[in-house]
């Protein structure tokens, strides 16, 4: 049996992946643990013995959720961060900026441990559409 943990399983892409994994016989040997802050949104998926719902605060897994707007290929590393309950600011961020944040978190695992962090390019704040 293969076991996978899906972080933020309430997102649209995650839901598509989960539904496909459960329906396709090719993946009948897959068990999923869905790590979520909002388990009540996954009641429809939690049926059956192949899915385990875990509330993020109840796990011993050390994780950081990174929320991103549209990604760009700009080479510059320049970003601002928002907390879980802060209003998301900005419409774009460079992949280089996301990579920088990931590397900083990996270098210091206690940094943003068990947190949800939004990342965006400060100059895109206030725009309605992504800035490429």
Secondary structure, 3 states (H helix, E strand, C coil): CEEEEEECCCCHHHHHHHHHHHHCHHHCCEEEEEEECCHHHHCCCCCCCCEEEEEHHHCCCCCEEEEECEEECCCCCCCEEECCCCCCCCCEEEHHHHHHHHHHHHHCCCCCCCEEEEEECHHHCCCCCCCC
